[in-house]
Amino acid sequence: MKAEPVAGAGFDPAFIPGITAPAAPLAKQEEPGEPKEPETEAPDGSAEPTKPKGTEAAEGAEEAEEGDTAEDESAAPADGPVFEAADRRAKIVADHKGVRLSLDEEACEFKWAEIAAVESESPRFGKRYTITVHTPDRRWYPIEIEATSRSRFKEWDEKLDAVLDAYFEDGA
């Protein structure tokens, strides 16, 4: 009989019922009695292993999905201004699609119609540039990007202003 891990906030502090999904089950651990998958040799006798038959179809589907996204992106206008800033953890991209923020593995995307305001702030001291996206329902999403030098703040402000002037339409 195998023991299943217990799910819930008592065992996973990141679990919030109704908001986050329970953690994915742990990777299948190999039992001592289970045989390993044998490596197959190429039909011509070389030592290079071949892929199992089921993986080729999965790879073909992945390539088709990637091709679809490339076609969608090429159909959109890509000649407008683009603002992109990133450090080792955080990244922001603002272009014709909207504003995309990411921090570590978390990411969010806002289309221009969903944005009430975009605010940038450069500190008096330090090298952390803050950009905050405000939504019409009075929520805000800040992200801090660590610059390599304080001179980057002016460059980032100019690029962000160009993108906002091109794509962001004020409701007034």
C-alpha positions as CSV (number, residue, x, y, z in Angstrom):
1,M,0.0,0.0,0.0
2,K,1.4,3.4,-1.0
3,A,1.0,6.4,1.2
4,E,-0.3,9.6,-0.5
5,P,1.0,12.9,0.7
6,V,-1.5,15.0,2.6
7,A,-2.7,18.2,0.9
8,G,-3.7,21.4,2.5
9,A,-2.4,24.5,4.2
10,G,-1.1,22.6,7.2
11,F,1.3,20.8,5.0
12,D,1.9,23.3,2.2
13,P,2.0,26.9,3.4
14,A,1.7,28.2,-0.1
15,F,-1.7,26.4,-0.6
16,I,-4.7,28.7,-0.4
17,P,-8.0,26.8,-1.0
18,G,-9.9,28.2,-3.9
19,I,-7.1,30.4,-5.1
20,T,-4.2,28.1,-5.7
21,A,-4.2,24.5,-7.0
22,P,-2.7,21.8,-4.8
23,A,0.9,21.1,-5.4
24,A,1.6,18.6,-8.2
25,P,2.3,15.1,-7.0
26,L,5.9,14.3,-6.4
27,A,7.7,12.9,-9.3
28,K,7.2,9.2,-9.6
29,Q,9.9,7.5,-7.5
30,E,11.4,4.3,-8.8
31,E,10.5,1.3,-6.8
32,P,13.4,-1.2,-6.3
33,G,11.5,-4.0,-8.1
34,E,10.5,-1.8,-11.2
35,P,12.6,-2.3,-14.3
36,K,14.1,0.7,-16.0
37,E,13.3,1.6,-19.6
38,P,15.9,0.0,-21.8
39,E,17.8,2.3,-24.2
40,T,17.3,1.3,-27.7
41,E,20.0,1.3,-30.4
42,A,19.6,2.9,-33.8
43,P,18.6,0.5,-36.6
44,D,22.0,0.9,-38.3
45,G,23.7,-0.6,-35.3
46,S,25.2,2.7,-34.0
47,A,25.3,3.3,-30.3
48,E,23.2,6.4,-30.6
49,P,19.9,5.8,-28.8
50,T,16.6,6.3,-30.7
51,K,13.5,7.9,-29.2
52,P,10.5,5.8,-28.3
53,K,7.7,5.9,-30.8
54,G,5.3,8.0,-28.7
55,T,7.7,10.9,-28.1
56,E,7.9,11.8,-31.8
57,A,4.2,12.6,-32.0
58,A,4.5,14.7,-28.9
59,E,7.4,16.6,-30.3
60,G,5.6,17.3,-33.5
61,A,2.7,18.7,-31.6
62,E,5.0,21.0,-29.6
63,E,6.6,22.3,-32.8
64,A,3.2,22.9,-34.3
65,E,2.2,24.9,-31.3
66,E,5.4,27.0,-31.4
67,G,4.8,27.6,-35.1
68,D,1.2,28.9,-34.4
69,T,2.5,31.4,-31.9
70,A,5.2,32.6,-34.3
71,E,2.5,33.2,-37.0
72,D,0.3,35.1,-34.5
73,E,3.1,37.4,-33.5
74,S,4.2,38.0,-37.1
75,A,0.6,39.0,-38.0
76,A,0.6,41.7,-35.3
77,P,2.3,45.1,-35.9
78,A,5.8,44.8,-34.6
79,D,7.1,48.2,-35.9
80,G,6.0,50.2,-32.9
81,P,8.1,51.1,-29.8
82,V,8.9,48.4,-27.3
83,F,10.1,48.8,-23.7
84,E,11.9,45.9,-22.0
85,A,13.8,45.9,-18.8
86,A,15.0,42.9,-16.8
87,D,17.3,41.8,-14.0
88,R,18.1,38.4,-12.6
89,R,14.6,37.9,-11.1
90,A,12.1,40.4,-12.6
91,K,11.2,41.4,-16.2
92,I,8.8,43.9,-17.8
93,V,7.8,44.1,-21.4
94,A,5.5,46.8,-22.8
95,D,4.6,46.7,-26.5
96,H,1.6,46.7,-28.8
97,K,0.0,43.8,-26.9
98,G,0.1,45.5,-23.5
99,V,2.3,45.2,-20.4
100,R,3.7,41.9,-19.2
101,L,5.3,41.6,-15.8
102,S,7.2,38.6,-14.5
103,L,8.9,37.8,-11.2
104,D,10.7,34.5,-10.8
105,E,8.1,31.9,-12.0
106,E,5.1,34.2,-11.6
107,A,3.8,36.3,-14.6
108,C,0.9,38.5,-15.4
109,E,-0.3,40.2,-18.6
110,F,-2.4,43.3,-19.0
111,K,-3.9,44.4,-22.3
112,W,-4.0,48.1,-22.9
113,A,-7.8,48.2,-22.3
114,E,-7.3,46.7,-18.8
115,I,-4.8,49.4,-17.7
116,A,-5.9,52.6,-15.9
117,A,-2.4,54.0,-15.4
118,V,1.3,53.0,-15.5
119,E,3.6,54.7,-13.0
120,S,7.4,54.6,-12.9
121,E,9.5,55.7,-10.0
122,S,13.3,55.9,-9.7
123,P,14.7,56.1,-6.2
124,R,16.8,59.0,-4.9
125,F,19.4,56.5,-3.7
126,G,19.9,52.9,-4.9
127,K,19.4,51.2,-8.2
128,R,15.9,49.7,-8.0
129,Y,13.5,51.1,-10.7
130,T,9.8,50.6,-9.8
131,I,7.0,50.3,-12.3
132,T,3.4,50.0,-11.1
133,V,0.5,49.0,-13.3
134,H,-2.9,50.3,-12.0
135,T,-6.1,48.7,-13.1
136,P,-9.6,50.4,-13.2
137,D,-10.8,48.3,-10.3
138,R,-8.3,50.1,-8.0
139,R,-5.7,47.3,-7.9
140,W,-2.0,47.9,-8.6
141,Y,0.8,45.6,-9.5
142,P,4.3,46.9,-8.8
143,I,7.6,45.4,-10.0
144,E,11.1,46.4,-9.1
145,I,14.0,46.1,-11.6
146,E,17.5,46.4,-10.4
147,A,19.5,48.5,-12.8
148,T,23.2,48.0,-13.5
149,S,23.7,51.7,-13.0
150,R,21.6,54.8,-12.2
151,S,22.1,56.1,-15.7
152,R,19.7,53.4,-17.0
153,F,16.8,55.1,-15.2
154,K,16.6,58.0,-17.7
155,E,16.9,55.7,-20.7
156,W,14.1,53.4,-19.3
157,D,11.9,56.4,-18.6
158,E,12.2,57.6,-22.2
159,K,11.5,54.2,-23.7
160,L,8.5,53.7,-21.4
161,D,7.1,57.1,-22.2
162,A,7.4,56.4,-26.0
163,V,5.5,53.1,-25.6
164,L,2.8,54.7,-23.4
165,D,2.4,57.6,-25.9
166,A,2.1,55.1,-28.8
167,Y,-0.3,52.6,-27.3
168,F,-2.0,53.9,-24.1
169,E,-5.1,55.9,-24.7
170,D,-6.4,58.0,-21.8
171,G,-10.1,57.5,-21.1
172,A,-10.8,61.2,-20.8
